[in-house]
Amino acid sequence: MIELTAGDARVVVDPACGGRLRSLMVDGLELLGEERRAGKEGEESADPMTWGCFPMAPWAGRVRRGRFTFEGVEHQLPINMPPHAIHGTVFDRPWPTSLKIGLGPDWPFEGSVEQRIDLQPDHLRLELLVHAADGPMPTSCGWHPWFRRRLARGGTADLDLDAASMWQRDADGIPSGDLVPPPPGPWDDCFTGLRRPPRITWPSALTLTIESSCQHVVVYDEPADAICVEPQTHPPDALNLGPAVVEPGRPLVADAVFRWS
């Protein structure tokens, strides 16, 4: 574990569990959801998709049927959320304590991802750098935080989201490529054209503002116990809709700042 403190804030990073934030404490309040167990009784195991705050690379969100084509070559990714591939290749693998890891054998290109973490008394800054090793490759990246719906004190979380557009989902639950005006929530959707940074407010406790260089944010607020507000450089299925293309020495760089007051 890596523990950082600044003023009344504390972060615990767990490299062994996908390089994720295991804990984000502010003024004695835990903001992130704890590790969850899934499966039959007696056979339960941790579900890496459903807790903490984990980095997503070399793609963020779903890839339709796990297939994409780059430079005329079709590639098939492992299906880890049937019938799609989801959240990249690093969120469920142990990272070195240096917080830099290769993209692994399930990704058809040589490369790595690096995470940098800086904690200050009033904010947490995260940075991801996705590197290509020996040639161009497509990519996107982002973070998947699970924020608690209720804290130890304060009321139920309220999300303030003001976005111009939402990526319309088709029958597969994947963006079709069309942008539409956002309907009322709850959502499991990707938004763009943010007019201001999203904010989560726990009345009488604190307000968390999510600032980012990313142009997209996925909001998943259907669960009764959690709200996910996920900064992403590109929408889900970006490997098909139009990814970033990185080359050796020219990484994709993204940052996100969780600021509290």
C-alpha positions as CSV (number, residue, x, y, z in Angstrom):
1,M,0.0,0.0,0.0
2,I,1.0,3.6,-0.6
3,E,-0.4,6.2,1.8
4,L,-0.4,9.9,1.3
5,T,-1.6,12.6,3.7
6,A,-2.1,16.4,3.4
7,G,-3.9,18.3,6.1
8,D,-7.2,16.5,6.8
9,A,-7.0,14.4,3.6
10,R,-5.6,10.9,3.3
11,V,-5.3,8.6,0.2
12,V,-4.4,4.9,0.2
13,V,-3.2,3.6,-3.2
14,D,-3.3,-0.2,-3.7
15,P,-0.8,-1.1,-6.5
16,A,-1.7,-4.8,-6.1
17,C,-5.3,-4.2,-7.0
18,G,-5.0,-2.5,-10.3
19,G,-3.1,0.6,-9.2
20,R,-6.4,1.9,-7.7
21,L,-7.2,4.3,-4.9
22,R,-8.5,2.1,-2.1
23,S,-9.4,5.0,0.1
24,L,-10.0,8.8,-0.1
25,M,-10.6,10.3,3.3
26,V,-11.5,14.0,3.8
27,D,-12.1,15.4,7.2
28,G,-12.6,11.9,8.6
29,L,-15.1,10.9,5.8
30,E,-14.5,8.1,3.4
31,L,-15.6,9.1,-0.1
32,L,-14.9,5.9,-2.0
33,G,-16.8,2.6,-2.0
34,E,-15.2,-0.3,-0.3
35,E,-14.1,-3.6,-1.9
36,R,-17.1,-5.7,-2.8
37,R,-17.4,-9.5,-3.0
38,A,-19.3,-11.3,-5.8
39,G,-20.2,-15.0,-6.5
40,K,-21.8,-17.8,-4.6
41,E,-21.5,-18.0,-0.8
42,G,-18.2,-19.7,0.0
43,E,-16.8,-18.9,-3.4
44,E,-16.9,-15.1,-3.3
45,S,-14.1,-13.1,-4.7
46,A,-13.4,-9.4,-5.0
47,D,-15.0,-7.8,-8.1
48,P,-12.4,-5.3,-9.4
49,M,-15.0,-3.4,-11.4
50,T,-17.1,-2.2,-8.5
51,W,-15.0,-0.3,-5.9
52,G,-12.4,2.3,-5.2
53,C,-11.1,4.5,-8.0
54,F,-9.2,2.6,-10.8
55,P,-7.4,3.8,-13.9
56,M,-8.7,2.6,-17.3
57,A,-6.2,2.1,-20.1
58,P,-5.4,1.5,-23.0
59,W,-9.1,2.1,-23.4
60,A,-11.9,3.3,-21.2
61,G,-15.4,1.8,-21.0
62,R,-16.7,-0.8,-23.4
63,V,-15.4,-2.0,-26.8
64,R,-18.2,-3.4,-28.9
65,R,-17.8,-7.2,-29.0
66,G,-14.2,-6.6,-28.1
67,R,-13.3,-6.0,-31.8
68,F,-11.6,-3.0,-33.5
69,T,-9.6,-2.3,-36.6
70,F,-6.4,-0.2,-36.7
71,E,-4.4,0.5,-39.8
72,G,-6.3,-2.2,-41.7
73,V,-5.8,-5.0,-39.2
74,E,-8.7,-6.3,-37.1
75,H,-8.0,-7.1,-33.5
76,Q,-10.0,-9.2,-31.0
77,L,-9.8,-8.4,-27.3
78,P,-10.8,-10.8,-24.5
79,I,-14.4,-10.5,-23.5
80,N,-14.5,-9.7,-19.8
81,M,-18.1,-8.3,-19.7
82,P,-20.0,-10.4,-22.2
83,P,-20.6,-9.6,-25.0
84,H,-18.1,-6.7,-24.8
85,A,-14.5,-5.9,-23.6
86,I,-14.5,-3.3,-20.9
87,H,-12.1,-0.9,-18.9
88,G,-8.8,-1.8,-20.5
89,T,-6.0,-4.2,-19.4
90,V,-4.6,-2.7,-16.2
91,F,-7.4,-2.3,-13.7
92,D,-7.4,-6.0,-12.6
93,R,-3.6,-6.6,-12.7
94,P,-1.0,-6.0,-10.0
95,W,1.0,-2.8,-10.6
96,P,4.6,-2.2,-9.4
97,T,4.8,0.4,-6.6
98,S,6.4,2.7,-9.2
99,L,2.8,2.9,-10.6
100,K,3.9,2.2,-14.2
101,I,2.9,-1.0,-15.9
102,G,3.1,-2.6,-19.3
103,L,-0.2,-3.0,-21.2
104,G,0.0,-6.8,-21.0
105,P,-0.5,-9.7,-23.4
106,D,-4.2,-9.0,-24.0
107,W,-3.3,-5.8,-25.8
108,P,-2.0,-6.2,-29.4
109,F,0.6,-3.4,-29.1
110,E,3.6,-2.8,-27.0
111,G,3.2,0.0,-24.5
112,S,2.7,1.1,-20.9
113,V,0.7,3.3,-18.7
114,E,2.0,5.5,-15.9
115,Q,-0.1,7.0,-13.1
116,R,1.0,10.0,-11.0
117,I,-0.8,11.0,-7.8
118,D,-0.5,14.3,-5.9
119,L,-2.5,15.0,-2.7
120,Q,-3.0,18.5,-1.3
121,P,-5.1,19.7,1.6
122,D,-8.0,20.7,-0.7
123,H,-7.6,18.5,-3.7
124,L,-6.3,15.3,-5.2
125,R,-4.7,15.4,-8.7
126,L,-4.4,12.3,-10.8
127,E,-2.5,12.0,-14.1
128,L,-2.3,9.2,-16.6
129,L,0.2,8.8,-19.4
130,V,-0.3,6.1,-22.0
131,H,2.9,5.3,-23.9
132,A,3.5,3.5,-27.1
133,A,6.7,1.5,-27.2
134,D,7.6,0.6,-30.8
135,G,5.0,2.2,-33.1
136,P,1.7,3.9,-33.3
137,M,-1.3,2.5,-31.4
138,P,-4.9,3.6,-30.7
139,T,-5.8,4.5,-27.2
140,S,-8.1,6.2,-24.7
141,C,-7.9,6.4,-20.9
142,G,-9.7,7.6,-17.8
143,W,-10.6,6.9,-14.2
144,H,-13.6,5.0,-12.7
145,P,-14.3,6.3,-9.2
146,W,-17.1,4.8,-7.1
147,F,-18.3,7.5,-4.7
148,R,-20.5,6.7,-1.8
149,R,-24.1,7.7,-2.0
150,R,-24.1,8.4,1.8
151,L,-21.2,9.3,4.0
152,A,-20.8,8.7,7.7
153,R,-22.4,12.2,8.2
154,G,-24.3,14.4,5.8
155,G,-27.2,13.6,3.6
156,T,-27.6,11.7,0.4
157,A,-25.3,12.7,-2.4
158,D,-26.6,15.1,-5.1
159,L,-25.0,15.3,-8.5
160,D,-24.9,18.5,-10.5
161,L,-24.1,17.8,-14.2
162,D,-24.5,20.4,-16.9
163,A,-23.6,19.0,-20.3
164,A,-24.6,20.0,-23.8
165,S,-24.7,16.5,-25.3
166,M,-24.9,12.8,-24.5
167,W,-23.7,9.9,-26.6
168,Q,-26.8,8.0,-27.6
169,R,-26.6,4.3,-26.8
170,D,-27.9,1.6,-29.0
171,A,-29.4,-1.8,-28.2
172,D,-25.9,-3.1,-27.2
173,G,-25.6,-0.3,-24.6
174,I,-22.7,1.2,-26.8
175,P,-22.6,4.7,-28.2
176,S,-24.0,4.7,-31.7
177,G,-21.9,7.7,-32.8
178,D,-24.8,10.2,-32.5
179,L,-25.0,13.0,-29.9
180,V,-28.3,13.9,-28.4
181,P,-29.6,16.3,-25.7
182,P,-29.2,14.7,-22.3
183,P,-32.5,13.3,-20.9
184,P,-33.3,13.2,-17.2
185,G,-31.4,10.6,-15.1
186,P,-30.7,8.1,-13.8
187,W,-27.9,7.5,-16.2
188,D,-25.3,5.0,-17.4
189,D,-24.2,7.3,-20.2
190,C,-21.3,9.4,-21.6
191,F,-21.6,13.2,-21.7
192,T,-19.6,15.8,-23.5
193,G,-19.7,19.6,-23.9
194,L,-19.5,20.1,-20.2
195,R,-20.5,23.7,-19.3
196,R,-19.0,23.4,-15.8
197,P,-17.2,20.7,-13.9
198,P,-19.5,18.0,-12.4
199,R,-20.1,18.4,-8.6
200,I,-21.3,15.9,-6.0
201,T,-22.7,17.5,-2.8
202,W,-23.3,15.6,0.4
203,P,-25.5,18.2,2.3
204,S,-23.9,19.4,5.6
205,A,-20.7,17.4,4.8
206,L,-18.8,18.5,1.7
207,T,-18.9,19.3,-2.0
208,L,-16.6,17.5,-4.5
209,T,-15.9,19.2,-7.8
210,I,-14.4,17.0,-10.6
211,E,-12.1,18.9,-12.9
212,S,-10.4,17.3,-15.8
213,S,-8.6,17.8,-19.1
214,C,-10.8,14.9,-20.4
215,Q,-13.6,16.1,-22.7
216,H,-16.0,13.3,-21.7
217,V,-17.5,12.0,-18.5
218,V,-19.4,8.8,-18.0
219,V,-22.0,9.0,-15.2
220,Y,-23.4,5.8,-13.7
221,D,-25.8,6.7,-10.9
222,E,-28.3,3.8,-11.1
223,P,-27.0,2.0,-8.0
224,A,-28.6,2.8,-4.7
225,D,-25.3,3.0,-2.8
226,A,-22.9,4.7,-5.3
227,I,-22.4,7.4,-7.9
228,C,-19.7,7.0,-10.6
229,V,-18.5,10.1,-12.3
230,E,-15.7,9.0,-14.7
231,P,-13.5,11.4,-16.6
232,Q,-12.5,9.9,-19.9
233,T,-10.5,11.2,-22.8
234,H,-12.9,9.6,-25.3
235,P,-16.3,8.0,-25.2
236,P,-16.8,4.2,-24.7
237,D,-16.0,2.2,-27.9
238,A,-13.5,4.9,-28.8
239,L,-11.3,2.3,-30.5
240,N,-14.0,2.1,-33.1
241,L,-15.5,5.7,-33.0
242,G,-12.1,7.4,-33.1
243,P,-9.3,7.0,-30.6
244,A,-6.2,9.0,-29.9
245,V,-3.2,7.7,-31.8
246,V,0.0,7.7,-29.8
247,E,3.6,7.1,-30.9
248,P,6.8,6.5,-29.1
249,G,7.7,9.7,-27.2
250,R,4.3,11.2,-27.7
251,P,2.0,9.7,-25.0
252,L,-1.7,10.4,-24.4
253,V,-1.8,12.5,-21.2
254,A,-4.9,13.0,-19.1
255,D,-5.5,14.5,-15.7
256,A,-8.3,14.7,-13.2
257,V,-8.6,16.8,-10.0
258,F,-11.0,16.0,-7.2
259,R,-11.4,19.2,-5.3
260,W,-13.4,19.4,-2.0
261,S,-14.9,22.2,0.0
